[in-house]
Amino acid sequence: MSLSASTDRFVDDYLLSLLARASFQVSRQFHDVVRQAGLRVPEWRVLATLDGGPATIGELAAITLVQQPTLTKVIDRMERGGLVCRRRDPDDRRRVLVAATDKGRETVAALLQAARTHEASVLAAYDPNEADALKLALRTLIQRTDAA
């Protein structure tokens, strides 16, 4: 299929379809690496997110693309496996934060590097300015639609 937008099929030029297809194709390759490391994709997403520090279940659900009730079960399983722990937010005792344990951080460390390597291979065909512009456009789209 050519890269031009001229096509008879609606989905070939529909933003949501393009985003979903691109995500699926690029993620599929890396998800094999995640499974080989002994994690499920939602577990990887949780640990990769927690690399930036503790988060609430709601924050994790929004970032990991997992419904909150399902994510709670994932977190339960990860807690039993020693990958994460729950703790009260010191600034708001009503909130519970999820944090990676030492085991969780060790488990995800190699995958974070593998993800960076995979990303570099995906973006290798792009000029660095194009890659930066693509990421900026996606972050902007996420931010603008999150506020809506």
Chimera marker file (.cmm) of the C-alpha trace (Angstrom):
<marker_set name="trace">
<marker id="1" x="0.000" y="0.000" z="0.000" r="1" g="1" b="0" radius="0.5"/>
<marker id="2" x="1.359" y="3.415" z="-0.867" r="1" g="1" b="0" radius="0.5"/>
<marker id="3" x="1.742" y="6.168" z="1.705" r="1" g="1" b="0" radius="0.5"/>
<marker id="4" x="-0.472" y="8.612" z="-0.170" r="1" g="1" b="0" radius="0.5"/>
<marker id="5" x="-3.868" y="9.470" z="1.247" r="1" g="1" b="0" radius="0.5"/>
<marker id="6" x="-5.679" y="8.757" z="-2.013" r="1" g="1" b="0" radius="0.5"/>
<marker id="7" x="-7.646" y="5.582" z="-1.451" r="1" g="1" b="0" radius="0.5"/>
<marker id="8" x="-11.154" y="4.279" z="-1.772" r="1" g="1" b="0" radius="0.5"/>
<marker id="9" x="-11.192" y="2.895" z="1.754" r="1" g="1" b="0" radius="0.5"/>
<marker id="10" x="-12.277" y="5.207" z="4.559" r="1" g="1" b="0" radius="0.5"/>
<marker id="11" x="-10.026" y="3.520" z="7.124" r="1" g="1" b="0" radius="0.5"/>
<marker id="12" x="-6.856" y="4.159" z="5.125" r="1" g="1" b="0" radius="0.5"/>
<marker id="13" x="-7.087" y="7.881" z="5.853" r="1" g="1" b="0" radius="0.5"/>
<marker id="14" x="-9.061" y="7.853" z="9.134" r="1" g="1" b="0" radius="0.5"/>
<marker id="15" x="-6.952" y="9.111" z="12.037" r="1" g="1" b="0" radius="0.5"/>
<marker id="16" x="-8.302" y="6.681" z="14.642" r="1" g="1" b="0" radius="0.5"/>
<marker id="17" x="-7.728" y="3.693" z="12.387" r="1" g="1" b="0" radius="0.5"/>
<marker id="18" x="-4.219" y="4.874" z="11.524" r="1" g="1" b="0" radius="0.5"/>
<marker id="19" x="-3.321" y="5.397" z="15.185" r="1" g="1" b="0" radius="0.5"/>
<marker id="20" x="-4.693" y="2.004" z="16.206" r="1" g="1" b="0" radius="0.5"/>
<marker id="21" x="-3.007" y="0.152" z="13.366" r="1" g="1" b="0" radius="0.5"/>
<marker id="22" x="0.339" y="1.874" z="13.925" r="1" g="1" b="0" radius="0.5"/>
<marker id="23" x="0.200" y="1.144" z="17.652" r="1" g="1" b="0" radius="0.5"/>
<marker id="24" x="-0.742" y="-2.485" z="17.079" r="1" g="1" b="0" radius="0.5"/>
<marker id="25" x="1.988" y="-3.119" z="14.521" r="1" g="1" b="0" radius="0.5"/>
<marker id="26" x="4.770" y="-1.422" z="16.451" r="1" g="1" b="0" radius="0.5"/>
<marker id="27" x="3.690" y="-2.828" z="19.836" r="1" g="1" b="0" radius="0.5"/>
<marker id="28" x="3.247" y="-6.380" z="18.585" r="1" g="1" b="0" radius="0.5"/>
<marker id="29" x="6.971" y="-6.798" z="18.031" r="1" g="1" b="0" radius="0.5"/>
<marker id="30" x="7.898" y="-5.550" z="21.486" r="1" g="1" b="0" radius="0.5"/>
<marker id="31" x="5.141" y="-7.443" z="23.280" r="1" g="1" b="0" radius="0.5"/>
<marker id="32" x="6.856" y="-10.679" z="22.262" r="1" g="1" b="0" radius="0.5"/>
<marker id="33" x="9.923" y="-9.469" z="24.206" r="1" g="1" b="0" radius="0.5"/>
<marker id="34" x="7.720" y="-8.662" z="27.216" r="1" g="1" b="0" radius="0.5"/>
<marker id="35" x="6.172" y="-12.134" z="27.231" r="1" g="1" b="0" radius="0.5"/>
<marker id="36" x="9.602" y="-13.771" z="26.893" r="1" g="1" b="0" radius="0.5"/>
<marker id="37" x="10.616" y="-11.850" z="30.038" r="1" g="1" b="0" radius="0.5"/>
<marker id="38" x="7.746" y="-13.535" z="31.893" r="1" g="1" b="0" radius="0.5"/>
<marker id="39" x="5.371" y="-10.557" z="32.081" r="1" g="1" b="0" radius="0.5"/>
<marker id="40" x="1.973" y="-9.922" z="30.625" r="1" g="1" b="0" radius="0.5"/>
<marker id="41" x="1.584" y="-6.721" z="28.614" r="1" g="1" b="0" radius="0.5"/>
<marker id="42" x="-0.521" y="-4.933" z="31.281" r="1" g="1" b="0" radius="0.5"/>
<marker id="43" x="2.116" y="-5.815" z="33.904" r="1" g="1" b="0" radius="0.5"/>
<marker id="44" x="4.832" y="-4.357" z="31.676" r="1" g="1" b="0" radius="0.5"/>
<marker id="45" x="2.807" y="-1.187" z="31.179" r="1" g="1" b="0" radius="0.5"/>
<marker id="46" x="2.298" y="-0.822" z="34.939" r="1" g="1" b="0" radius="0.5"/>
<marker id="47" x="5.979" y="-1.322" z="35.751" r="1" g="1" b="0" radius="0.5"/>
<marker id="48" x="7.083" y="0.995" z="32.929" r="1" g="1" b="0" radius="0.5"/>
<marker id="49" x="4.723" y="3.673" z="34.242" r="1" g="1" b="0" radius="0.5"/>
<marker id="50" x="5.878" y="3.200" z="37.841" r="1" g="1" b="0" radius="0.5"/>
<marker id="51" x="9.458" y="3.790" z="36.676" r="1" g="1" b="0" radius="0.5"/>
<marker id="52" x="8.507" y="7.460" z="37.100" r="1" g="1" b="0" radius="0.5"/>
<marker id="53" x="7.355" y="6.916" z="40.685" r="1" g="1" b="0" radius="0.5"/>
<marker id="54" x="4.188" y="5.808" z="42.490" r="1" g="1" b="0" radius="0.5"/>
<marker id="55" x="0.761" y="6.337" z="40.934" r="1" g="1" b="0" radius="0.5"/>
<marker id="56" x="-2.885" y="5.811" z="41.793" r="1" g="1" b="0" radius="0.5"/>
<marker id="57" x="-4.926" y="3.035" z="40.193" r="1" g="1" b="0" radius="0.5"/>
<marker id="58" x="-6.844" y="5.687" z="38.248" r="1" g="1" b="0" radius="0.5"/>
<marker id="59" x="-3.650" y="7.208" z="36.876" r="1" g="1" b="0" radius="0.5"/>
<marker id="60" x="-2.326" y="3.774" z="35.976" r="1" g="1" b="0" radius="0.5"/>
<marker id="61" x="-5.587" y="2.824" z="34.257" r="1" g="1" b="0" radius="0.5"/>
<marker id="62" x="-5.457" y="5.938" z="32.072" r="1" g="1" b="0" radius="0.5"/>
<marker id="63" x="-1.847" y="5.376" z="31.054" r="1" g="1" b="0" radius="0.5"/>
<marker id="64" x="-1.873" y="1.586" z="30.676" r="1" g="1" b="0" radius="0.5"/>
<marker id="65" x="-5.150" y="1.501" z="28.720" r="1" g="1" b="0" radius="0.5"/>
<marker id="66" x="-6.668" y="-1.057" z="31.093" r="1" g="1" b="0" radius="0.5"/>
<marker id="67" x="-10.116" y="-0.657" z="32.656" r="1" g="1" b="0" radius="0.5"/>
<marker id="68" x="-9.874" y="0.107" z="36.374" r="1" g="1" b="0" radius="0.5"/>
<marker id="69" x="-11.587" y="-3.091" z="37.635" r="1" g="1" b="0" radius="0.5"/>
<marker id="70" x="-9.339" y="-5.237" z="35.439" r="1" g="1" b="0" radius="0.5"/>
<marker id="71" x="-6.280" y="-3.246" z="36.458" r="1" g="1" b="0" radius="0.5"/>
<marker id="72" x="-7.088" y="-3.799" z="40.135" r="1" g="1" b="0" radius="0.5"/>
<marker id="73" x="-6.875" y="-7.552" z="39.484" r="1" g="1" b="0" radius="0.5"/>
<marker id="74" x="-3.575" y="-7.076" z="37.628" r="1" g="1" b="0" radius="0.5"/>
<marker id="75" x="-2.196" y="-5.055" z="40.559" r="1" g="1" b="0" radius="0.5"/>
<marker id="76" x="-3.405" y="-7.740" z="43.001" r="1" g="1" b="0" radius="0.5"/>
<marker id="77" x="-1.516" y="-10.402" z="41.007" r="1" g="1" b="0" radius="0.5"/>
<marker id="78" x="1.589" y="-8.211" z="40.769" r="1" g="1" b="0" radius="0.5"/>
<marker id="79" x="1.464" y="-7.526" z="44.512" r="1" g="1" b="0" radius="0.5"/>
<marker id="80" x="1.279" y="-11.255" z="45.244" r="1" g="1" b="0" radius="0.5"/>
<marker id="81" x="4.292" y="-11.695" z="42.955" r="1" g="1" b="0" radius="0.5"/>
<marker id="82" x="6.257" y="-9.060" z="44.835" r="1" g="1" b="0" radius="0.5"/>
<marker id="83" x="6.487" y="-6.665" z="41.883" r="1" g="1" b="0" radius="0.5"/>
<marker id="84" x="4.450" y="-3.797" z="43.375" r="1" g="1" b="0" radius="0.5"/>
<marker id="85" x="3.104" y="-2.660" z="46.713" r="1" g="1" b="0" radius="0.5"/>
<marker id="86" x="0.241" y="-0.431" z="47.754" r="1" g="1" b="0" radius="0.5"/>
<marker id="87" x="0.656" y="2.354" z="50.290" r="1" g="1" b="0" radius="0.5"/>
<marker id="88" x="-1.241" y="5.347" z="51.552" r="1" g="1" b="0" radius="0.5"/>
<marker id="89" x="-0.454" y="8.678" z="49.926" r="1" g="1" b="0" radius="0.5"/>
<marker id="90" x="1.342" y="10.707" z="52.635" r="1" g="1" b="0" radius="0.5"/>
<marker id="91" x="-0.280" y="13.897" z="51.293" r="1" g="1" b="0" radius="0.5"/>
<marker id="92" x="-3.825" y="12.504" z="51.182" r="1" g="1" b="0" radius="0.5"/>
<marker id="93" x="-4.542" y="9.496" z="53.403" r="1" g="1" b="0" radius="0.5"/>
<marker id="94" x="-7.692" y="8.706" z="51.384" r="1" g="1" b="0" radius="0.5"/>
<marker id="95" x="-5.612" y="7.890" z="48.294" r="1" g="1" b="0" radius="0.5"/>
<marker id="96" x="-3.712" y="4.677" z="47.731" r="1" g="1" b="0" radius="0.5"/>
<marker id="97" x="-0.557" y="4.706" z="45.662" r="1" g="1" b="0" radius="0.5"/>
<marker id="98" x="0.953" y="1.780" z="43.808" r="1" g="1" b="0" radius="0.5"/>
<marker id="99" x="4.755" y="1.621" z="43.742" r="1" g="1" b="0" radius="0.5"/>
<marker id="100" x="7.255" y="-0.754" z="42.198" r="1" g="1" b="0" radius="0.5"/>
<marker id="101" x="9.199" y="-2.875" z="44.661" r="1" g="1" b="0" radius="0.5"/>
<marker id="102" x="12.911" y="-3.575" z="44.285" r="1" g="1" b="0" radius="0.5"/>
<marker id="103" x="11.944" y="-6.812" z="42.512" r="1" g="1" b="0" radius="0.5"/>
<marker id="104" x="9.617" y="-4.873" z="40.199" r="1" g="1" b="0" radius="0.5"/>
<marker id="105" x="12.310" y="-2.329" z="39.355" r="1" g="1" b="0" radius="0.5"/>
<marker id="106" x="14.827" y="-5.128" z="38.690" r="1" g="1" b="0" radius="0.5"/>
<marker id="107" x="12.297" y="-6.965" z="36.526" r="1" g="1" b="0" radius="0.5"/>
<marker id="108" x="11.536" y="-3.941" z="34.374" r="1" g="1" b="0" radius="0.5"/>
<marker id="109" x="15.062" y="-2.502" z="34.063" r="1" g="1" b="0" radius="0.5"/>
<marker id="110" x="16.148" y="-4.703" z="31.163" r="1" g="1" b="0" radius="0.5"/>
<marker id="111" x="12.772" y="-4.266" z="29.470" r="1" g="1" b="0" radius="0.5"/>
<marker id="112" x="13.060" y="-0.477" z="29.652" r="1" g="1" b="0" radius="0.5"/>
<marker id="113" x="16.373" y="-0.714" z="27.809" r="1" g="1" b="0" radius="0.5"/>
<marker id="114" x="14.874" y="-3.149" z="25.309" r="1" g="1" b="0" radius="0.5"/>
<marker id="115" x="11.964" y="-0.732" z="24.783" r="1" g="1" b="0" radius="0.5"/>
<marker id="116" x="14.385" y="2.116" z="24.107" r="1" g="1" b="0" radius="0.5"/>
<marker id="117" x="16.247" y="-0.053" z="21.610" r="1" g="1" b="0" radius="0.5"/>
<marker id="118" x="12.998" y="-1.094" z="19.932" r="1" g="1" b="0" radius="0.5"/>
<marker id="119" x="11.838" y="2.514" z="19.742" r="1" g="1" b="0" radius="0.5"/>
<marker id="120" x="15.160" y="3.528" z="18.185" r="1" g="1" b="0" radius="0.5"/>
<marker id="121" x="14.792" y="0.847" z="15.517" r="1" g="1" b="0" radius="0.5"/>
<marker id="122" x="11.221" y="1.974" z="14.764" r="1" g="1" b="0" radius="0.5"/>
<marker id="123" x="12.310" y="5.608" z="14.465" r="1" g="1" b="0" radius="0.5"/>
<marker id="124" x="15.564" y="4.894" z="12.597" r="1" g="1" b="0" radius="0.5"/>
<marker id="125" x="13.908" y="5.620" z="9.251" r="1" g="1" b="0" radius="0.5"/>
<marker id="126" x="12.962" y="9.111" z="10.449" r="1" g="1" b="0" radius="0.5"/>
<marker id="127" x="15.065" y="12.213" z="10.691" r="1" g="1" b="0" radius="0.5"/>
<marker id="128" x="15.523" y="13.045" z="14.411" r="1" g="1" b="0" radius="0.5"/>
<marker id="129" x="13.454" y="16.215" z="13.935" r="1" g="1" b="0" radius="0.5"/>
<marker id="130" x="10.647" y="14.172" z="12.358" r="1" g="1" b="0" radius="0.5"/>
<marker id="131" x="10.734" y="11.695" z="15.251" r="1" g="1" b="0" radius="0.5"/>
<marker id="132" x="10.581" y="14.550" z="17.776" r="1" g="1" b="0" radius="0.5"/>
<marker id="133" x="7.712" y="16.164" z="15.834" r="1" g="1" b="0" radius="0.5"/>
<marker id="134" x="5.810" y="12.862" z="15.733" r="1" g="1" b="0" radius="0.5"/>
<marker id="135" x="6.131" y="12.405" z="19.500" r="1" g="1" b="0" radius="0.5"/>
<marker id="136" x="5.170" y="16.034" z="20.141" r="1" g="1" b="0" radius="0.5"/>
<marker id="137" x="2.093" y="15.698" z="17.907" r="1" g="1" b="0" radius="0.5"/>
<marker id="138" x="1.015" y="12.540" z="19.751" r="1" g="1" b="0" radius="0.5"/>
<marker id="139" x="1.590" y="14.069" z="23.216" r="1" g="1" b="0" radius="0.5"/>
<marker id="140" x="-0.371" y="17.143" z="22.132" r="1" g="1" b="0" radius="0.5"/>
<marker id="141" x="-3.219" y="14.991" z="20.799" r="1" g="1" b="0" radius="0.5"/>
<marker id="142" x="-3.324" y="13.043" z="24.059" r="1" g="1" b="0" radius="0.5"/>
<marker id="143" x="-3.286" y="16.222" z="26.153" r="1" g="1" b="0" radius="0.5"/>
<marker id="144" x="-5.980" y="17.964" z="24.120" r="1" g="1" b="0" radius="0.5"/>
<marker id="145" x="-8.315" y="14.983" z="24.044" r="1" g="1" b="0" radius="0.5"/>
<marker id="146" x="-7.720" y="14.210" z="27.742" r="1" g="1" b="0" radius="0.5"/>
<marker id="147" x="-9.061" y="17.638" z="28.667" r="1" g="1" b="0" radius="0.5"/>
<marker id="148" x="-12.181" y="17.167" z="26.522" r="1" g="1" b="0" radius="0.5"/>
<link id1="1" id2="2" r="1" g="1" b="0" radius="0.2"/>
<link id1="2" id2="3" r="1" g="1" b="0" radius="0.2"/>
<link id1="3" id2="4" r="1" g="1" b="0" radius="0.2"/>
<link id1="4" id2="5" r="1" g="1" b="0" radius="0.2"/>
<link id1="5" id2="6" r="1" g="1" b="0" radius="0.2"/>
<link id1="6" id2="7" r="1" g="1" b="0" radius="0.2"/>
<link id1="7" id2="8" r="1" g="1" b="0" radius="0.2"/>
<link id1="8" id2="9" r="1" g="1" b="0" radius="0.2"/>
<link id1="9" id2="10" r="1" g="1" b="0" radius="0.2"/>
<link id1="10" id2="11" r="1" g="1" b="0" radius="0.2"/>
<link id1="11" id2="12" r="1" g="1" b="0" radius="0.2"/>
<link id1="12" id2="13" r="1" g="1" b="0" radius="0.2"/>
<link id1="13" id2="14" r="1" g="1" b="0" radius="0.2"/>
<link id1="14" id2="15" r="1" g="1" b="0" radius="0.2"/>
<link id1="15" id2="16" r="1" g="1" b="0" radius="0.2"/>
<link id1="16" id2="17" r="1" g="1" b="0" radius="0.2"/>
<link id1="17" id2="18" r="1" g="1" b="0" radius="0.2"/>
<link id1="18" id2="19" r="1" g="1" b="0" radius="0.2"/>
<link id1="19" id2="20" r="1" g="1" b="0" radius="0.2"/>
<link id1="20" id2="21" r="1" g="1" b="0" radius="0.2"/>
<link id1="21" id2="22" r="1" g="1" b="0" radius="0.2"/>
<link id1="22" id2="23" r="1" g="1" b="0" radius="0.2"/>
<link id1="23" id2="24" r="1" g="1" b="0" radius="0.2"/>
<link id1="24" id2="25" r="1" g="1" b="0" radius="0.2"/>
<link id1="25" id2="26" r="1" g="1" b="0" radius="0.2"/>
<link id1="26" id2="27" r="1" g="1" b="0" radius="0.2"/>
<link id1="27" id2="28" r="1" g="1" b="0" radius="0.2"/>
<link id1="28" id2="29" r="1" g="1" b="0" radius="0.2"/>
<link id1="29" id2="30" r="1" g="1" b="0" radius="0.2"/>
<link id1="30" id2="31" r="1" g="1" b="0" radius="0.2"/>
<link id1="31" id2="32" r="1" g="1" b="0" radius="0.2"/>
<link id1="32" id2="33" r="1" g="1" b="0" radius="0.2"/>
<link id1="33" id2="34" r="1" g="1" b="0" radius="0.2"/>
<link id1="34" id2="35" r="1" g="1" b="0" radius="0.2"/>
<link id1="35" id2="36" r="1" g="1" b="0" radius="0.2"/>
<link id1="36" id2="37" r="1" g="1" b="0" radius="0.2"/>
<link id1="37" id2="38" r="1" g="1" b="0" radius="0.2"/>
<link id1="38" id2="39" r="1" g="1" b="0" radius="0.2"/>
<link id1="39" id2="40" r="1" g="1" b="0" radius="0.2"/>
<link id1="40" id2="41" r="1" g="1" b="0" radius="0.2"/>
<link id1="41" id2="42" r="1" g="1" b="0" radius="0.2"/>
<link id1="42" id2="43" r="1" g="1" b="0" radius="0.2"/>
<link id1="43" id2="44" r="1" g="1" b="0" radius="0.2"/>
<link id1="44" id2="45" r="1" g="1" b="0" radius="0.2"/>
<link id1="45" id2="46" r="1" g="1" b="0" radius="0.2"/>
<link id1="46" id2="47" r="1" g="1" b="0" radius="0.2"/>
<link id1="47" id2="48" r="1" g="1" b="0" radius="0.2"/>
<link id1="48" id2="49" r="1" g="1" b="0" radius="0.2"/>
<link id1="49" id2="50" r="1" g="1" b="0" radius="0.2"/>
<link id1="50" id2="51" r="1" g="1" b="0" radius="0.2"/>
<link id1="51" id2="52" r="1" g="1" b="0" radius="0.2"/>
<link id1="52" id2="53" r="1" g="1" b="0" radius="0.2"/>
<link id1="53" id2="54" r="1" g="1" b="0" radius="0.2"/>
<link id1="54" id2="55" r="1" g="1" b="0" radius="0.2"/>
<link id1="55" id2="56" r="1" g="1" b="0" radius="0.2"/>
<link id1="56" id2="57" r="1" g="1" b="0" radius="0.2"/>
<link id1="57" id2="58" r="1" g="1" b="0" radius="0.2"/>
<link id1="58" id2="59" r="1" g="1" b="0" radius="0.2"/>
<link id1="59" id2="60" r="1" g="1" b="0" radius="0.2"/>
<link id1="60" id2="61" r="1" g="1" b="0" radius="0.2"/>
<link id1="61" id2="62" r="1" g="1" b="0" radius="0.2"/>
<link id1="62" id2="63" r="1" g="1" b="0" radius="0.2"/>
<link id1="63" id2="64" r="1" g="1" b="0" radius="0.2"/>
<link id1="64" id2="65" r="1" g="1" b="0" radius="0.2"/>
<link id1="65" id2="66" r="1" g="1" b="0" radius="0.2"/>
<link id1="66" id2="67" r="1" g="1" b="0" radius="0.2"/>
<link id1="67" id2="68" r="1" g="1" b="0" radius="0.2"/>
<link id1="68" id2="69" r="1" g="1" b="0" radius="0.2"/>
<link id1="69" id2="70" r="1" g="1" b="0" radius="0.2"/>
<link id1="70" id2="71" r="1" g="1" b="0" radius="0.2"/>
<link id1="71" id2="72" r="1" g="1" b="0" radius="0.2"/>
<link id1="72" id2="73" r="1" g="1" b="0" radius="0.2"/>
<link id1="73" id2="74" r="1" g="1" b="0" radius="0.2"/>
<link id1="74" id2="75" r="1" g="1" b="0" radius="0.2"/>
<link id1="75" id2="76" r="1" g="1" b="0" radius="0.2"/>
<link id1="76" id2="77" r="1" g="1" b="0" radius="0.2"/>
<link id1="77" id2="78" r="1" g="1" b="0" radius="0.2"/>
<link id1="78" id2="79" r="1" g="1" b="0" radius="0.2"/>
<link id1="79" id2="80" r="1" g="1" b="0" radius="0.2"/>
<link id1="80" id2="81" r="1" g="1" b="0" radius="0.2"/>
<link id1="81" id2="82" r="1" g="1" b="0" radius="0.2"/>
<link id1="82" id2="83" r="1" g="1" b="0" radius="0.2"/>
<link id1="83" id2="84" r="1" g="1" b="0" radius="0.2"/>
<link id1="84" id2="85" r="1" g="1" b="0" radius="0.2"/>
<link id1="85" id2="86" r="1" g="1" b="0" radius="0.2"/>
<link id1="86" id2="87" r="1" g="1" b="0" radius="0.2"/>
<link id1="87" id2="88" r="1" g="1" b="0" radius="0.2"/>
<link id1="88" id2="89" r="1" g="1" b="0" radius="0.2"/>
<link id1="89" id2="90" r="1" g="1" b="0" radius="0.2"/>
<link id1="90" id2="91" r="1" g="1" b="0" radius="0.2"/>
<link id1="91" id2="92" r="1" g="1" b="0" radius="0.2"/>
<link id1="92" id2="93" r="1" g="1" b="0" radius="0.2"/>
<link id1="93" id2="94" r="1" g="1" b="0" radius="0.2"/>
<link id1="94" id2="95" r="1" g="1" b="0" radius="0.2"/>
<link id1="95" id2="96" r="1" g="1" b="0" radius="0.2"/>
<link id1="96" id2="97" r="1" g="1" b="0" radius="0.2"/>
<link id1="97" id2="98" r="1" g="1" b="0" radius="0.2"/>
<link id1="98" id2="99" r="1" g="1" b="0" radius="0.2"/>
<link id1="99" id2="100" r="1" g="1" b="0" radius="0.2"/>
<link id1="100" id2="101" r="1" g="1" b="0" radius="0.2"/>
<link id1="101" id2="102" r="1" g="1" b="0" radius="0.2"/>
<link id1="102" id2="103" r="1" g="1" b="0" radius="0.2"/>
<link id1="103" id2="104" r="1" g="1" b="0" radius="0.2"/>
<link id1="104" id2="105" r="1" g="1" b="0" radius="0.2"/>
<link id1="105" id2="106" r="1" g="1" b="0" radius="0.2"/>
<link id1="106" id2="107" r="1" g="1" b="0" radius="0.2"/>
<link id1="107" id2="108" r="1" g="1" b="0" radius="0.2"/>
<link id1="108" id2="109" r="1" g="1" b="0" radius="0.2"/>
<link id1="109" id2="110" r="1" g="1" b="0" radius="0.2"/>
<link id1="110" id2="111" r="1" g="1" b="0" radius="0.2"/>
<link id1="111" id2="112" r="1" g="1" b="0" radius="0.2"/>
<link id1="112" id2="113" r="1" g="1" b="0" radius="0.2"/>
<link id1="113" id2="114" r="1" g="1" b="0" radius="0.2"/>
<link id1="114" id2="115" r="1" g="1" b="0" radius="0.2"/>
<link id1="115" id2="116" r="1" g="1" b="0" radius="0.2"/>
<link id1="116" id2="117" r="1" g="1" b="0" radius="0.2"/>
<link id1="117" id2="118" r="1" g="1" b="0" radius="0.2"/>
<link id1="118" id2="119" r="1" g="1" b="0" radius="0.2"/>
<link id1="119" id2="120" r="1" g="1" b="0" radius="0.2"/>
<link id1="120" id2="121" r="1" g="1" b="0" radius="0.2"/>
<link id1="121" id2="122" r="1" g="1" b="0" radius="0.2"/>
<link id1="122" id2="123" r="1" g="1" b="0" radius="0.2"/>
<link id1="123" id2="124" r="1" g="1" b="0" radius="0.2"/>
<link id1="124" id2="125" r="1" g="1" b="0" radius="0.2"/>
<link id1="125" id2="126" r="1" g="1" b="0" radius="0.2"/>
<link id1="126" id2="127" r="1" g="1" b="0" radius="0.2"/>
<link id1="127" id2="128" r="1" g="1" b="0" radius="0.2"/>
<link id1="128" id2="129" r="1" g="1" b="0" radius="0.2"/>
<link id1="129" id2="130" r="1" g="1" b="0" radius="0.2"/>
<link id1="130" id2="131" r="1" g="1" b="0" radius="0.2"/>
<link id1="131" id2="132" r="1" g="1" b="0" radius="0.2"/>
<link id1="132" id2="133" r="1" g="1" b="0" radius="0.2"/>
<link id1="133" id2="134" r="1" g="1" b="0" radius="0.2"/>
<link id1="134" id2="135" r="1" g="1" b="0" radius="0.2"/>
<link id1="135" id2="136" r="1" g="1" b="0" radius="0.2"/>
<link id1="136" id2="137" r="1" g="1" b="0" radius="0.2"/>
<link id1="137" id2="138" r="1" g="1" b="0" radius="0.2"/>
<link id1="138" id2="139" r="1" g="1" b="0" radius="0.2"/>
<link id1="139" id2="140" r="1" g="1" b="0" radius="0.2"/>
<link id1="140" id2="141" r="1" g="1" b="0" radius="0.2"/>
<link id1="141" id2="142" r="1" g="1" b="0" radius="0.2"/>
<link id1="142" id2="143" r="1" g="1" b="0" radius="0.2"/>
<link id1="143" id2="144" r="1" g="1" b="0" radius="0.2"/>
<link id1="144" id2="145" r="1" g="1" b="0" radius="0.2"/>
<link id1="145" id2="146" r="1" g="1" b="0" radius="0.2"/>
<link id1="146" id2="147" r="1" g="1" b="0" radius="0.2"/>
<link id1="147" id2="148" r="1" g="1" b="0" radius="0.2"/>
</marker_set>
